[in-house]
């Protein structure tokens, strides 16, 4: 086996190749992964459920397959993590983001991530922390408490896929699941210095039932958090592809890994420092304004643009919260039909901000929903107008630096930035606008400010996932970010 410390920071692609070359065995790798998680997770609280017995069984089976003539998947023997929200694997708990009344809930079904990762040979080791029902850009809840940012344990890693981002940034696994209804892949990627990729709508199938159309308002996504663009492309190759259960799943199957070597020389990139309407902390603004020059170094031209958004950012975040309510109310009603009435019998399991929006949701009329879809259309048109003239649109991922964790299980984002009020759930995130529109989006590490990560959002044309990946890979070559993980490696345990 190669040096164990090297395995901690190796990419999934590299580990898979080492396994195939018999340089490292699945059992040795899993043993090392378990020992590292046991040593480092208690101070991080990234994983909230672990199934090491099952993982070792899978590792032994993966090792046996190496000696046979079985065909091997692209992630054969590689440890990965999944998220504890609306993400399922038979026999594993599903607390919907740390809802205390659901601590023993088990849903014997597969989400696409778990289903396709296991089909590709990856080994799921456990589930990572998320906020209650995913309705905020923070990783904290009343059952498990906050996840700690591996760059500064006093701070939050962002959410809702915060446990996944922290686990990847801390070298516990090379790939972890993120789900994204308003930025939940890209938000924690920005605060943890990892690469968060959220594909075009329909690229990764949504197989939820009983409503096959539930992923539309706003657009919902499954994706990955990784330390390299190559691993994101590999993860997308595994997860993407048509599925008859999803009426919107895209039928084409591009070669995402091949896109990584495409040059971006001559590309025209639009840069918006604030999506026209968001207040952005000066430190973040400076870091991203400097980082966009990485695309220039890779041969592209960058122009600062106005996107054409006329609504206030507070109006837009309110629209997002309202659009999320039918899905959330349906979930609550489903639990109620199964005998668990959270709003009536367990209201203290739900944060007050969540209960507020649920009450708003129950009062929405058909015309309220219609009018919110009109606002959503305005955002789609504005983004499309830029991408008719440019290959990509780049913005800050978030408007602020990582926030301090609270001690009450209800950490929030800022309520004010640069003297302007913002919604503490999502209003400081420049991410949810592409959940309105469905364009492929990623968060790239843009650098550190006082040792804390800043993210830069890259948005591509509809279904042009290979463009976003090509530009991200070019930026990674121009401005590599792997050296920053030394901060995580040396953090106190």
Secondary structure per residue as TSV (DSSP state, phi and psi in degrees):
chain	resnum	aa	ss	phi	psi
A	1	X	-	360.0	144.7
A	2	X	-	-72.0	172.1
A	3	X	-	-55.2	131.1
A	4	X	H	-63.4	-37.6
A	5	X	H	-62.1	-33.9
A	6	X	H	-67.1	-35.6
A	7	X	H	-65.1	-30.4
A	8	X	H	-61.2	-35.7
A	9	X	H	-109.0	5.6
A	10	X	-	-71.5	151.5
A	11	X	-	-76.1	162.1
A	12	X	H	-62.1	-39.9
A	13	X	H	-61.2	-42.3
A	14	X	H	-67.6	-44.1
A	15	X	H	-61.9	-41.6
A	16	X	H	-61.1	-40.3
A	17	X	H	-68.2	-39.5
A	18	X	H	-63.4	-39.2
A	19	X	H	-63.1	-44.6
A	20	X	H	-63.8	-32.7
A	21	X	T	-86.8	4.5
A	22	X	T	62.4	26.3
A	23	X	S	-83.4	-20.6
A	24	X	S	-149.2	136.2
A	25	X	-	-96.2	151.4
A	26	X	H	-56.4	-36.1
A	27	X	H	-70.0	-43.5
A	28	X	H	-62.5	-42.6
A	29	X	H	-65.1	-41.9
A	30	X	H	-67.9	-39.4
A	31	X	H	-59.0	-45.6
A	32	X	H	-63.1	-43.0
A	33	X	H	-61.7	-44.7
A	34	X	H	-61.8	-44.7
A	35	X	H	-63.7	-38.5
A	36	X	H	-68.7	-42.2
A	37	X	H	-63.4	-43.5
A	38	X	H	-61.4	-33.7
A	39	X	H	-81.0	-35.9
A	40	X	H	-107.5	-24.6
A	41	X	H	-68.9	-33.5
A	42	X	H	-55.5	-34.3
A	43	X	H	-86.3	-9.8
A	44	X	H	-105.8	-37.8
A	45	X	-	58.1	42.1
A	46	X	-	-82.0	-48.5
A	47	X	E	-88.6	134.4
A	48	X	E	-114.9	-7.4
A	49	X	E	-147.6	134.4
A	50	X	E	-132.2	139.4
A	51	X	-	-129.1	73.1
A	52	X	H	-68.9	-32.0
A	53	X	H	-63.0	-47.5
A	54	X	H	-63.5	-41.2
A	55	X	H	-62.4	-40.9
A	56	X	H	-68.9	-35.4
A	57	X	H	-60.6	-44.6
A	58	X	H	-65.2	-37.6
A	59	X	H	-65.1	-41.1
A	60	X	H	-65.3	-39.5
A	61	X	H	-65.4	-38.3
A	62	X	H	-65.1	-36.1
A	63	X	H	-68.2	-40.9
A	64	X	H	-63.7	-36.6
A	65	X	H	-64.9	-29.4
A	66	X	H	-63.3	-30.4
A	67	X	T	-88.4	-4.3
A	68	X	S	-106.0	-173.4
A	69	X	S	-96.2	14.7
A	70	X	-	-64.6	145.2
A	71	X	-	-75.0	142.5
A	72	X	-	-107.9	139.3
A	73	X	-	-74.9	165.1
A	74	X	T	-66.6	-16.1
A	75	X	T	-118.8	30.3
A	76	X	T	-55.3	117.7
A	77	X	T	82.6	3.0
A	78	X	-	-88.8	127.1
A	79	X	E	-72.1	137.1
A	80	X	E	-140.9	168.2
A	81	X	E	-124.2	155.8
A	82	X	E	-124.0	168.1
A	83	X	E	-97.8	146.2
A	84	X	S	-96.8	76.1
A	85	X	S	-137.1	-111.6
A	86	X	S	-99.7	54.0
A	87	X	-	-132.5	123.7
A	88	X	-	-126.9	145.2
A	89	X	-	-142.4	132.3
A	90	X	T	-52.6	132.1
A	91	X	T	88.6	-12.6
A	92	X	S	-96.4	148.6
A	93	X	B	-68.7	154.7
A	94	X	-	-137.9	96.9
A	95	X	-	-91.8	2.6
A	96	X	T	55.4	41.4
A	97	X	T	86.2	41.0
A	98	X	T	77.2	35.9
A	99	X	-	-80.4	120.3
A	100	X	G	-59.1	-39.5
A	101	X	G	-67.0	-14.6
A	102	X	G	-107.1	16.9
A	103	X	T	-60.8	-27.0
A	104	X	T	-106.8	9.9
A	105	X	-	-70.7	131.9
A	106	X	B	-126.0	128.5
A	107	X	-	-114.9	112.4
A	108	X	-	-84.0	70.2
A	109	X	-	-147.2	165.8
A	110	X	-	-108.8	134.5
A	111	X	-	-82.3	160.9
A	112	X	H	-56.5	-37.7
A	113	X	H	-59.1	-53.7
A	114	X	H	-64.0	-41.7
A	115	X	H	-61.2	-49.1
A	116	X	H	-80.3	-30.9
A	117	X	H	-64.5	-45.2
A	118	X	H	-66.2	-36.2
A	119	X	H	-62.0	-31.5
A	120	X	T	-83.2	0.3
A	121	X	T	96.3	-4.2
A	122	X	-	-68.3	157.0
A	123	X	E	-118.8	116.1
A	124	X	E	-77.5	128.0
A	125	X	E	-103.1	-20.2
A	126	X	E	171.4	-173.1
A	127	X	E	-117.9	147.6
A	128	X	E	-109.7	159.9
A	129	X	-	-72.5	148.3
A	130	X	-	-152.8	162.9
A	131	X	-	-80.9	163.1
A	132	X	G	-54.2	120.2
A	133	X	G	58.0	10.2
A	134	X	G	71.4	13.4
A	135	X	-	-92.5	56.2
A	136	X	S	-179.0	161.5
A	137	X	S	-92.2	35.7
A	138	X	S	-134.2	152.8
A	139	X	-	-109.0	95.4
A	140	X	-	-163.5	150.1
A	141	X	-	-163.4	170.3
A	142	X	T	-76.3	-21.9
A	143	X	T	-83.8	-49.6
A	144	X	T	-105.5	-16.4
A	145	X	-	80.9	-174.6
A	146	X	-	-80.2	149.5
A	147	X	-	-82.3	147.8
A	148	X	-	-104.8	140.4
A	149	X	B	-74.1	124.7
A	150	X	T	-66.4	-11.2
A	151	X	T	-85.9	-19.0
A	152	X	B	-165.9	105.6
A	153	X	T	-65.3	-13.4
A	154	X	T	-80.8	-9.5
A	155	X	B	-112.0	163.0
A	156	X	-	-87.9	149.4
A	157	X	-	-84.7	-1.5
A	158	X	-	89.0	171.3
A	159	X	S	-156.6	-175.5
A	160	X	S	-81.9	-13.5
A	161	X	S	-86.4	43.4
A	162	X	H	-70.5	-37.8
A	163	X	H	-63.2	-38.0
A	164	X	H	-64.8	-46.5
A	165	X	H	-62.9	-42.6
A	166	X	H	-65.1	-39.7
A	167	X	H	-63.7	-39.8
A	168	X	H	-70.8	-44.7
A	169	X	H	-64.7	-28.2
A	170	X	T	-90.9	4.5
A	171	X	T	74.2	26.5
A	172	X	S	-84.2	-38.1
A	173	X	-	-145.3	155.7
A	174	X	S	-85.2	-22.2
A	175	X	E	-136.7	135.2
A	176	X	E	-137.9	152.0
A	177	X	E	-74.2	141.1
A	178	X	E	-128.0	143.9
A	179	X	E	-116.8	154.4
A	180	X	E	-147.6	108.8
A	181	X	S	-110.5	-14.9
A	182	X	S	-151.5	8.6
A	183	X	S	130.9	11.8
A	184	X	T	-68.1	-11.3
A	185	X	T	-89.4	-46.3
A	186	X	H	-77.5	-32.0
A	187	X	H	-60.9	-57.1
A	188	X	H	-68.9	-26.2
A	189	X	H	-59.1	-42.1
A	190	X	H	-64.0	-40.8
A	191	X	H	-85.5	-9.6
A	192	X	H	-116.6	6.6
A	193	X	T	61.0	36.1
A	194	X	-	-118.2	172.9
A	195	X	E	-97.6	119.7
A	196	X	E	-111.7	115.4
A	197	X	E	-110.6	127.6
A	198	X	E	-124.9	110.0
A	199	X	-	-72.8	174.3
A	200	X	-	-57.6	149.8
A	201	X	T	-60.9	130.5
A	202	X	T	94.5	-13.1
A	203	X	T	-68.9	-44.9
A	204	X	B	-103.8	123.1
A	205	X	-	-67.2	149.0
A	206	X	-	-108.2	120.9
A	207	X	-	-116.0	18.1
A	208	X	-	-64.0	148.5
A	209	X	S	-136.2	152.7
A	210	X	S	-85.6	-3.6
A	211	X	-	-111.0	104.0
A	212	X	T	-71.1	-8.9
A	213	X	T	-107.1	11.9
A	214	X	T	-69.0	-16.7
A	215	X	T	-87.5	9.8
A	216	X	T	-91.1	-32.0
A	217	X	T	-127.9	96.9
A	218	X	T	-75.2	-179.4
A	219	X	T	-65.0	130.8
A	220	X	-	-108.9	148.4
A	221	X	E	-142.1	150.7
A	222	X	E	-111.6	140.9
A	223	X	E	-158.2	-157.4
A	224	X	E	-133.9	158.3
A	225	X	E	-120.5	128.2
A	226	X	E	-142.5	169.5
A	227	X	S	-94.0	-11.7
A	228	X	S	-134.0	153.3
A	229	X	H	-66.8	-35.1
A	230	X	H	-57.9	-42.7
A	231	X	H	-67.8	-34.0
A	232	X	H	-64.6	-41.8
A	233	X	H	-64.2	-40.7
A	234	X	H	-64.6	-43.5
A	235	X	H	-62.5	-39.2
A	236	X	H	-67.8	-37.8
A	237	X	H	-60.2	-35.5
A	238	X	H	-74.1	-42.3
A	239	X	H	-86.6	-28.2
A	240	X	B	-79.6	166.8
A	241	X	S	123.1	153.3
A	242	X	-	-63.2	151.3
A	243	X	-	-144.3	124.8
A	244	X	T	-61.7	-19.1
A	245	X	T	-77.1	-13.3
A	246	X	-	-112.2	112.4
A	247	X	T	-68.6	-11.1
A	248	X	T	-109.4	1.1
A	249	X	-	-65.6	134.7
A	250	X	-	-74.2	144.6
A	251	X	-	-90.6	-24.2
A	252	X	-	-79.0	155.8
A	253	X	-	-132.2	80.1
A	254	X	-	-63.1	161.4
A	255	X	-	-90.9	96.0
A	256	X	T	-70.0	-36.5
A	257	X	G	-65.7	-34.5
A	258	X	G	-64.6	-26.0
A	259	X	G	-68.5	-19.5
A	260	X	G	-67.2	-22.7
A	261	X	G	-97.9	-0.7
A	262	X	-	-66.4	132.5
A	263	X	-	-74.8	154.4
A	264	X	-	-114.0	17.5
A	265	X	T	-58.7	128.6
A	266	X	T	88.8	-6.6
A	267	X	-	-67.0	148.2
A	268	X	E	-107.2	120.4
A	269	X	E	-117.0	128.7
A	270	X	E	-90.9	136.3
A	271	X	E	-121.8	120.1
A	272	X	-	-112.0	118.7
A	273	X	S	-73.2	-11.7
A	274	X	S	-155.2	14.6
A	275	X	T	50.8	32.3
A	276	X	T	74.9	-32.4
A	277	X	T	-128.9	-4.8
A	278	X	-	-93.2	132.7
A	279	X	-	-71.4	135.1
A	280	X	-	-127.4	130.5
A	281	X	-	-57.0	139.3
A	282	X	H	-54.6	-39.5
A	283	X	H	-63.4	-39.9
A	284	X	H	-67.5	-45.6
A	285	X	H	-58.2	-44.0
A	286	X	H	-65.7	-42.6
A	287	X	H	-63.8	-43.1
A	288	X	H	-73.3	-38.6
A	289	X	H	-59.9	-34.1
A	290	X	H	-77.1	-38.8
A	291	X	H	-65.2	-31.5
A	292	X	T	-60.5	-19.8
A	293	X	H	-66.1	-16.9
A	294	X	H	-60.6	-33.0
A	295	X	H	-70.6	-35.2
A	296	X	H	-64.6	-41.0
A	297	X	H	-62.4	-26.9
A	298	X	T	-87.8	2.1
A	299	X	T	106.9	-0.8
A	300	X	-	-89.2	166.9
A	301	X	E	-108.3	146.3
A	302	X	E	-126.1	127.4
A	303	X	E	-120.4	134.4
A	304	X	E	-76.4	134.5
A	305	X	-	-133.7	162.6
A	306	X	-	-100.2	137.7
A	307	X	-	-83.5	-30.8
A	308	X	-	101.9	22.8
A	309	X	-	-85.4	130.4
A	310	X	-	-106.7	-24.1
A	311	X	S	-75.1	154.4
A	312	X	-	-73.5	155.1
A	313	X	H	-63.9	-31.2
A	314	X	H	-70.1	-38.1
A	315	X	H	-61.1	-40.7
A	316	X	H	-68.7	-40.8
A	317	X	H	-67.9	-33.7
A	318	X	H	-63.8	-39.8
A	319	X	H	-60.4	-45.2
A	320	X	H	-59.9	-47.1
A	321	X	H	-59.1	-41.7
A	322	X	H	-67.6	-41.0
A	323	X	H	-63.4	-27.2
A	324	X	H	-74.8	-16.1
A	325	X	H	-69.3	-42.1
A	326	X	H	-55.3	-42.9
A	327	X	H	-63.9	-44.0
A	328	X	H	-68.5	-42.4
A	329	X	H	-64.1	-39.5
A	330	X	H	-60.4	-39.2
A	331	X	H	-64.2	-44.1
A	332	X	H	-63.5	-41.2
A	333	X	H	-67.5	-35.2
A	334	X	H	-64.4	-42.9
A	335	X	H	-63.0	-39.9
A	336	X	H	-61.6	-42.5
A	337	X	H	-64.5	-23.0
A	338	X	T	-91.5	4.8
A	339	X	T	101.3	5.3
A	340	X	-	-119.0	105.2
A	341	X	-	-101.1	93.3
A	342	X	H	-65.3	-44.2
A	343	X	H	-65.2	-34.8
A	344	X	H	-86.4	-47.2
A	345	X	H	-99.9	-21.1
A	346	X	-	-134.7	46.9
A	347	X	G	-62.2	-29.5
A	348	X	G	-74.5	-8.3
A	349	X	G	-78.3	-13.4
A	350	X	S	-111.5	130.2
A	351	X	-	-58.7	149.9
A	352	X	H	-60.0	-33.3
A	353	X	H	-65.0	-37.7
A	354	X	H	-67.1	-45.9
A	355	X	H	-60.9	-36.5
A	356	X	H	-59.1	-47.6
A	357	X	H	-72.6	-29.8
A	358	X	H	-63.4	-43.4
A	359	X	H	-63.5	-39.8
A	360	X	H	-60.1	-44.0
A	361	X	H	-61.2	-41.0
A	362	X	H	-64.2	-21.7
A	363	X	T	-95.1	0.9
A	364	X	-	-71.8	141.8
A	365	X	-	-98.3	169.6
A	366	X	H	-59.8	-38.3
A	367	X	H	-70.4	-30.9
A	368	X	H	-60.6	-46.2
A	369	X	H	-65.7	-41.1
A	370	X	H	-59.6	-46.5
A	371	X	H	-66.7	-34.5
A	372	X	H	-67.1	-33.4
A	373	X	H	-68.9	-28.1
A	374	X	H	-66.7	-43.2
A	375	X	H	-60.8	-43.4
A	376	X	H	-59.3	-39.0
A	377	X	H	-63.5	-38.4
A	378	X	H	-59.7	-41.8
A	379	X	H	-66.7	-43.5
A	380	X	H	-57.0	-47.3
A	381	X	H	-62.6	-39.4
A	382	X	H	-65.1	-46.3
A	383	X	H	-64.8	-42.4
A	384	X	H	-61.6	-36.6
A	385	X	H	-63.2	-35.2
A	386	X	H	-71.1	-43.6
A	387	X	H	-77.0	-7.3
A	388	X	T	-73.8	-23.2
A	389	X	T	-107.7	-19.2
A	390	X	-	-130.3	158.4
A	391	X	S	-76.6	-34.3
A	392	X	E	-144.1	158.2
A	393	X	E	-120.1	129.7
A	394	X	E	-119.8	136.3
A	395	X	E	-142.0	168.4
A	396	X	E	-60.3	148.3
A	397	X	S	-74.0	-44.7
A	398	X	B	-130.2	161.2
A	399	X	S	-93.8	-3.5
A	400	X	S	-146.6	167.2
A	401	X	-	-81.8	165.5
A	402	X	-	-55.9	137.8
A	403	X	-	-90.4	159.5
A	404	X	B	-72.6	144.6
A	405	X	-	-73.8	144.5
A	406	X	-	-89.3	171.7
A	407	X	S	-108.1	4.5
A	408	X	S	-106.4	8.6
A	409	X	S	78.4	10.0
A	410	X	-	-135.5	49.6
A	411	X	-	-61.8	137.7
A	412	X	-	-123.1	162.2
A	413	X	-	-77.0	-179.1
A	414	X	-	-66.9	149.9
A	415	X	S	-96.7	-8.1
A	416	X	E	-152.3	136.9
A	417	X	E	-133.9	128.2
A	418	X	T	53.2	35.8
A	419	X	T	80.6	2.1
A	420	X	E	-109.6	132.4
A	421	X	E	-67.3	136.7
A	422	X	-	-134.3	153.6
A	423	X	-	-69.1	123.2
A	424	X	T	-69.4	-12.1
A	425	X	T	-79.8	-46.3
A	426	X	T	-145.0	-10.3
A	427	X	T	-68.1	-14.2
A	428	X	T	-96.6	9.6
A	429	X	B	-111.4	123.2
A	430	X	S	-88.4	21.8
A	431	X	-	-97.4	-34.3
A	432	X	T	-70.6	-13.2
A	433	X	H	-64.5	-31.5
A	434	X	H	-84.8	-6.6
A	435	X	H	-78.5	-23.5
A	436	X	H	-68.8	-39.4
A	437	X	H	-99.8	-29.3
A	438	X	-	89.3	1.7
A	439	X	-	-68.0	145.5
A	440	X	-	-63.9	139.8
A	441	X	E	-145.9	146.8
A	442	X	E	-140.5	156.1
A	443	X	E	-112.2	124.8
A	444	X	E	-107.8	138.4
A	445	X	E	-58.6	123.5
A	446	X	E	-103.3	-0.7
A	447	X	E	126.6	178.8
A	448	X	E	-114.4	144.4
A	449	X	E	-122.2	113.3
A	450	X	T	53.1	39.8
A	451	X	T	81.9	2.3
A	452	X	E	-112.2	141.3
A	453	X	E	-75.5	151.3
A	454	X	E	-126.2	141.3
A	455	X	E	-112.5	152.6
A	456	X	E	-123.0	128.0
A	457	X	E	-91.9	133.5
A	458	X	E	-118.6	124.2
A	459	X	E	-119.2	131.6
A	460	X	E	-111.3	171.7
A	461	X	S	-64.9	160.8
A	462	X	T	-53.8	127.5
A	463	X	T	66.9	6.6
A	464	X	-	-92.7	55.5
A	465	X	H	-61.0	-36.2
A	466	X	H	-65.9	-28.8
A	467	X	H	-66.5	-45.9
A	468	X	H	-63.3	-42.4
A	469	X	H	-66.9	-40.2
A	470	X	H	-62.1	-45.7
A	471	X	H	-66.9	-38.1
A	472	X	H	-64.9	-41.7
A	473	X	H	-66.4	-38.7
A	474	X	H	-63.9	-40.4
A	475	X	H	-65.8	-40.8
A	476	X	H	-62.3	-36.8
A	477	X	H	-68.3	-38.3
A	478	X	H	-75.4	-37.1
A	479	X	S	-133.5	68.4
A	480	X	-	-60.2	144.7
A	481	X	-	-117.7	1.4
A	482	X	G	-62.3	-30.1
A	483	X	G	-62.8	-24.2
A	484	X	G	-65.7	-21.9
A	485	X	H	-69.9	-9.1
A	486	X	H	-60.9	-29.4
A	487	X	H	-64.3	-41.9
A	488	X	H	-68.3	-44.1
A	489	X	H	-59.1	-34.9
A	490	X	T	-96.3	7.9
A	491	X	S	-66.1	157.7
A	492	X	-	-69.5	143.2
A	493	X	-	-105.9	360.0
